């Protein structure tokens, strides 16, 4: 009986030791991956910082004004360029060969989808 208990304890100690060994190296691998990911995050944040600085440099108003003058020639909108909706001409009503208005001969939008006639 003592021999079986001793053998069981030795097997249990080996199994626990193997499990501990396995968990230790798995944790080390996960810590290395975490350190690598944190390094990537820091690198990406530095790149974002540089890109934001470049964006701010390229979008300076005096630079954009110079580029506009050289390439586009845009100017502020003048009040004479603006109009009112009421100044637009109305669309003429076209009549079909039968003398009816086109709107009365076309089926309704809902009728087209459902297949029902108006």
N, C-alpha and C positions, 0 to 999 in steps of 0.2 A: 504494500500500500504506500509506504514511504517512497519507494522508487517511482511509482506512477505520479505521485504528487510532485516529486522533484523534476521528473521528465516534463510534466505539464508546465511547471514554472519556467523551466529552461526554454521550452517552445514558446511560451507566452512572452518571455523576455526577448527572444530573437524576433518574434513577430512585431512587438512594440518597437524594438530597435530599428527594424527594417522600415516600419511605417514612419518613424521619426526621421530617419535618413531621407526617405522619399519626400516627406512634407518640407524638410529643410531646404532641399534643392529646388523644389517647386516654388517656395517662397522667395528664394534667391533669384530665380528666373523672373518671377513677377516683379520683384524690386528693380531688376535691371531693365525690364520693359517699361516700368513706370518712370525710371530715370531717363530713358531714351525719349519717351513721350513728353516728359517735362522739358527736355532739351529742345525738342521740336517745337513745342508751344512757345518757348522763349524766342527761338529763331524766327518763328512766324510773327510774333509780336514786334520784334525788331524790324522785320521787313515791312509790316504795316506802318510802323512809325516813320520809316524812310519814305514810303509811298505817300503818306499823308503830307509830309514835308514837301515832297516834290509837287504834289497836287496844289498845295498852297502857293508854292513858288510859281507854278505855271498859270495859276488863275489870278495873278495880281491884276488889278484894274488897269494900271498903266500899260502893262504888257498886252492885255486883251485889246485895249484901245489902239495900240500901235498895230497889232495884227489886223484889226478891223480896217484901219486906214490903208494898209498895204494890200490886203487881199479881197475884202468884201465891200467896203465902201458903204456900210450901213449907216443910216442916220436916224435920229429920233423921229417918232411919228408926229406929223404936223396935224393941227386941227382940221385943215382942209382935206386931209386924206380920209377922215372919218365921215360916215354917213349914217342915215337913219333907216330903219327897216321899212318905214312907210315910203321912202324914196325909191324902193325897188318896184319895177313894173309888175303888174299882175300877169299871171299865166293866161294866155287866151284859151278859151274853151273850144276844143275841136269837135266837129260833128261828124258822125258816120254817114254812110251813103243813104241810110234810111231816114236821116234827119234826127236821130235820137242822140242823146248825150252818151259818150263812151262809158261813163260811170254807171248808167242804168243797164247797159248790155253786159258788163263784166259781172261774174259771180262774186259774192262776198268772200273775203279771205277765209273766214271760218268754213264756208261752203267748199272751198277748194281742199282744205285739209280733210274734211269729213267725207267729201264726195257728194254732198247734197247740193242740189241746185237751188238757186235763189228764187 
